[in-house]
Amino acid sequence: MNLDGIVKFFAPKGMHISDSPRATASEQLTVTDVMAALGMIQAEAGIGLAMFLGKAAVSQQDREAAIAWLSEYAKEKAPLALRRAAGKKFPLCMRILATFAYNDYASSAADSYECPKCSGKGLVTKTTTVTKSHYTMRLPQWAKDLRQSPSDFEKFRQVTDVVHQLCSKCKGSGKISKRCQCGGTGKTLDRKETEFQGVPVYKECKRCEGRGYSRPKSSVAYRGILAQLPALPERTWRYNWKPFYERLVTKCFEEESYSDAQLKRVTNNGILI
């Protein structure tokens, strides 16, 4: 059993009512067995489990605990150049880095962000200037006798017209998906090989590098640090801060992988059965 399989135990959809007999194999894990396994994993690899549960939106408390642990890890492992550049704001800067690094780790193809064009409203306001006209009076008889037309009594004015239209970028949803053009699969059709072999051949999507979604840009984390350290040059961020930021993201995946390995060890070696 892996970590991806435990999410369903936190959000059961209902009872399984059927006339078919329940599986009675000795290796069948019950809910109690899974909860006991999670207790063991929490004692041995609780950080990776908390990171995964926060990533899967199961527990907001675990998400905050994972960010707090990652910020403490950043304070301990931060290079000397970062400590000197941050100065008294070093703890706050490490907290900001840890938050952005965890959000990078927790992002997926199912995520979305607020549309910048309509600010999440789904509608955009379009202002246009329209020329309208009206007649000051009805055409009198003497004007008809003088062969005057109604346009001689027409007055024009400029009116500002405000129209609400659907946002063309988000199609009125107010959200933009982070899913790549490959549909979140991370695979695209290799047309050259498909034509050569005569069967569909897929390759890794070059746009998302097989992830299925676009990663948050590190420049977002740079702007977060820049709010606290306005004098931080972009070159210093690129050579000193960004490698450490990527290291924090990698650490999140390492902790999740370790917890996943421990869960497989507990559930596959007959410890619970």
LUMZA-930659 format. One line per 4 residues: number of its first residue (from 1); for each residue x, z, y of C-alpha. Coordinates in nm, 4 decimals, padded with zeros to 6 digits. Example, Ala and Ser with C-alpha at 12.3 -4.5 7.8 and 13.67 -1.06 7.14 Angstrom:
REM residues 2
1 = 01.2300 00.7800 -00.4500  01.3670 00.7140 -00.1060
REM end
This chain:
REM residues 273
1 = 00.0000 00.0000 00.0000  00.1275 -00.0848 00.3458  00.0416 00.0293 00.6971  -00.1895 -00.2659 00.7638
5 = -00.4194 -00.1472 00.4866  -00.4826 00.2013 00.6256  -00.6672 00.0874 00.9397  -00.9913 00.0305 00.7467
9 = -00.9959 00.3957 00.6387  -01.0288 00.5048 01.0025  -01.3262 00.2751 01.0736  -01.5430 00.2359 00.7623
13 = -01.8284 -00.0092 00.8078  -02.0654 00.1605 00.5669  -02.1447 00.2472 00.2073  -02.0991 -00.0043 -00.0686
17 = -02.4377 -00.0142 -00.2425  -02.4299 -00.2260 -00.5556  -02.5299 -00.2137 -00.9220  -02.1754 -00.3010 -01.0295
21 = -01.9767 -00.0079 -01.1709  -01.6989 00.1384 -00.9613  -01.3418 00.0693 -01.0642  -01.2095 00.3632 -01.2665
25 = -00.8497 00.2533 -01.3077  -00.5960 00.5321 -01.2833  -00.4051 00.3530 -01.0059  -00.7121 00.3337 -00.7816
29 = -00.6508 00.5264 -00.4567  -00.9351 00.7188 -00.3011  -00.9792 00.8114 00.0635  -00.8429 01.1576 -00.0144
33 = -00.5316 01.0051 -00.1691  -00.4725 00.7867 00.1358  -00.5162 01.0781 00.3760  -00.2736 01.2851 00.1661
37 = -00.0240 00.9976 00.1761  -00.0574 00.9789 00.5537  00.0125 01.3510 00.5732  00.3339 01.3004 00.3777
41 = 00.4345 01.0068 00.5962  00.3623 01.2032 00.9115  00.6030 01.4715 00.7943  00.8821 01.2265 00.7041
45 = 00.8284 00.9326 00.9423  00.5692 01.0489 01.1911  00.7039 00.8500 01.4860  00.6583 00.5130 01.3196
49 = 00.3114 00.6126 01.2013  00.2132 00.7223 01.5515  00.3437 00.3962 01.6937  00.1411 00.1941 01.4461
53 = -00.1795 00.3922 01.4954  -00.1452 00.3532 01.8711  -00.0763 -00.0174 01.8270  -00.3873 -00.0578 01.6111
57 = -00.5970 00.1274 01.8758  -00.6855 00.3965 01.6222  -00.5587 00.6915 01.8267  -00.4863 00.7043 02.1984
61 = -00.3154 01.0390 02.1458  -00.0661 00.8838 01.9030  00.0004 00.6076 02.1532  00.0885 00.8575 02.4248
65 = 00.3002 01.0586 02.1795  00.4898 00.7433 02.0779  00.5636 00.6545 02.4411  00.6781 01.0119 02.5091
69 = 00.9131 01.0028 02.2081  01.0459 00.6617 02.3082  01.1170 00.7838 02.6606  01.3131 01.0795 02.5212
73 = 01.5037 00.8406 02.2960  01.5790 00.6246 02.6004  01.7123 00.9253 02.7918  01.9428 01.0093 02.5026
77 = 02.0714 00.6569 02.4307  02.0796 00.5093 02.7796  02.4195 00.3663 02.8852  02.6178 00.5317 03.1607
81 = 02.5596 00.2348 03.3935  02.1843 00.2967 03.3847  02.2282 00.6671 03.4560  02.4424 00.5948 03.7588
85 = 02.2101 00.3263 03.8931  01.8944 00.5401 03.8508  02.0389 00.8644 03.9848  01.7725 01.1327 04.0307
89 = 01.5020 00.8893 03.9222  01.6592 00.8406 03.5801  01.3829 01.0249 03.3812  01.1089 00.8321 03.5607
93 = 01.2864 00.5005 03.5068  01.3269 00.5721 03.1352  00.9571 00.6557 03.1136  00.8730 00.3222 03.2775
97 = 01.1048 00.1337 03.0425  00.9572 00.3101 02.7390  00.6018 00.2269 02.8484  00.6753 -00.1420 02.8957
101 = 00.8757 -00.1564 02.5725  00.5904 -00.0030 02.3741  00.3381 -00.2408 02.5319  00.5650 -00.5278 02.4294
105 = 00.5751 -00.3937 02.0737  00.1990 -00.3349 02.0615  00.0997 -00.6787 02.1944  -00.0691 -00.9221 01.9562
109 = -00.2594 -01.2498 01.9487  -00.5882 -01.0596 01.9913  -00.4841 -00.9155 02.3278  -00.6002 -01.0484 02.6602
113 = -00.5284 -00.9788 03.0240  -00.7262 -00.9934 03.3444  -00.7604 -01.3379 03.4937  -00.5480 -01.3459 03.8122
117 = -00.7578 -01.6192 03.9706  -01.0923 -01.4360 03.9699  -00.9599 -01.0765 03.9294  -01.1605 -01.0335 03.6091
121 = -01.4984 -01.1156 03.7684  -01.5424 -01.4542 03.6023  -01.6618 -01.6040 03.9299  -01.4760 -01.7465 04.2250
125 = -01.6100 -01.7680 04.5771  -01.5914 -02.1104 04.7350  -01.6533 -02.1392 05.1077  -01.7522 -02.4759 05.2509
129 = -01.8589 -02.5910 05.5929  -02.1824 -02.7887 05.5875  -02.3311 -02.9864 05.8721  -02.7054 -02.9284 05.9044
133 = -02.9557 -03.0720 06.1457  -03.2976 -02.9882 06.2828  -03.5459 -03.1384 06.5284  -03.6181 -02.9565 06.8514
137 = -03.9759 -03.0848 06.8679  -04.2198 -03.3220 06.7085  -04.2056 -03.6763 06.8364  -04.4588 -03.6870 07.1246
141 = -04.6790 -03.9831 07.2083  -04.4863 -04.0748 07.5197  -04.1661 -04.0939 07.3149  -04.3398 -04.3268 07.0752
145 = -04.4525 -04.5400 07.3700  -04.0916 -04.5566 07.4863  -03.9926 -04.6585 07.1318  -03.7747 -04.3510 07.0779
149 = -03.6868 -04.2356 06.7251  -03.6861 -03.8799 06.5858  -03.3060 -03.8900 06.5784  -03.3058 -03.8772 06.9585
153 = -03.4376 -03.5180 06.9322  -03.2083 -03.4142 06.6437  -02.9615 -03.1250 06.6860  -02.6556 -03.0650 06.4612
157 = -02.4850 -02.7379 06.3734  -02.1995 -02.6237 06.1464  -02.2995 -02.3711 05.8792  -02.0592 -02.1861 05.6482
161 = -02.1950 -02.2003 05.2932  -02.0690 -01.9503 05.0316  -02.1087 -02.0570 04.6694  -02.0149 -01.8603 04.3536
165 = -01.8728 -02.0795 04.0787  -01.7405 -02.0144 03.7290  -01.3676 -01.9600 03.7206  -01.2001 -02.2707 03.5839
169 = -00.9072 -02.0762 03.4386  -01.0946 -01.8192 03.2257  -01.4218 -02.0160 03.1912  -01.6220 -01.7240 03.3301
173 = -01.5022 -01.4609 03.0806  -01.2721 -01.2805 03.3233  -01.0088 -01.2481 03.0497  -00.7285 -01.4763 02.9370
177 = -00.6156 -01.4541 02.5768  -00.2491 -01.4133 02.4919  -00.2993 -01.6333 02.1871  -00.0590 -01.9249 02.1694
181 = -00.1705 -02.2867 02.1526  -00.1121 -02.2721 01.7761  -00.4258 -02.0570 01.7504  -00.2357 -01.7369 01.6790
185 = -00.1120 -01.8584 01.3393  00.2461 -01.9191 01.4456  00.2395 -02.2555 01.2655  00.2013 -02.6077 01.4004
189 = 00.1589 -02.9403 01.2253  00.4834 -03.1289 01.1678  00.3620 -03.4816 01.2342  00.6820 -03.6508 01.1257
193 = 00.6962 -03.4797 00.7859  00.3212 -03.5165 00.7427  00.3413 -03.8927 00.7861  00.6433 -03.9081 00.5554
197 = 00.4998 -03.6983 00.2688  00.1354 -03.7904 00.3089  00.0186 -03.4255 00.3029  -00.0096 -03.1728 00.5856
201 = 00.3246 -03.0064 00.6503  00.3482 -02.7125 00.8888  00.6442 -02.5755 01.0775  00.7140 -02.2716 01.2934
205 = 00.5642 -02.2940 01.6399  00.8462 -02.3410 01.8897  00.6403 -02.2109 02.1788  00.5808 -01.8619 02.0359
209 = 00.8625 -01.8637 01.7740  00.6147 -01.7921 01.4945  00.4597 -01.4789 01.6496  00.1274 -01.6410 01.7374
213 = 00.1264 -01.5009 02.0912  00.3471 -01.4980 02.3964  00.5531 -01.1851 02.4532  00.5246 -01.0032 02.7865
217 = 00.8025 -01.1168 03.0157  01.0837 -00.8729 03.0842  01.0445 -00.9500 03.4531  00.7300 -00.7350 03.4486
221 = 00.9394 -00.4349 03.3442  01.1942 -00.5300 03.6111  00.9260 -00.5138 03.8790  00.8249 -00.1719 03.7497
225 = 01.1831 -00.0462 03.7825  01.2203 -00.2230 04.1159  00.9346 -00.0144 04.2563  01.1502 00.2954 04.2003
229 = 01.4903 00.1373 04.2696  01.4388 -00.1206 04.5462  01.8129 -00.1870 04.5730  01.8521 -00.2878 04.2060
233 = 01.9812 -00.6489 04.1949  01.8361 -00.8968 03.9497  02.1837 -00.9609 03.8096  02.2296 -00.5913 03.7275
237 = 01.8923 -00.5876 03.5525  01.9821 -00.8928 03.3478  02.3202 -00.7652 03.2280  02.2677 -00.3869 03.2068
241 = 01.8989 -00.2985 03.1930  01.7422 -00.5855 02.9979  01.9582 -00.5447 02.6811  01.8636 -00.1768 02.6662
245 = 01.4969 -00.2697 02.7199  01.5148 -00.5101 02.4244  01.6801 -00.2342 02.2228  01.3824 -00.0061 02.2828
249 = 01.1431 -00.2784 02.1638  01.3520 -00.3259 01.8491  01.3516 00.0508 01.7904  00.9698 00.0484 01.7781
253 = 00.9713 -00.2150 01.5049  01.2405 -00.0251 01.3145  01.0350 00.2951 01.3167  00.7254 00.1094 01.1991
257 = 00.9227 -00.0589 00.9215  01.0620 00.2757 00.8076  00.7148 00.4315 00.7982  00.5840 00.1315 00.6065
261 = 00.8608 00.1674 00.3496  00.7873 00.5388 00.3102  00.4153 00.4714 00.2628  00.4876 00.2166 -00.0093
265 = 00.7202 00.4638 -00.1791  00.4588 00.7376 -00.1754  00.1657 00.5259 -00.2933  00.3481 00.3084 -00.5488
269 = 00.5600 00.5619 -00.7344  00.2738 00.7675 -00.8672  00.3292 01.0653 -00.6394  -00.0388 01.0877 -00.5528
273 = -00.1772 00.9734 -00.8875
REM end
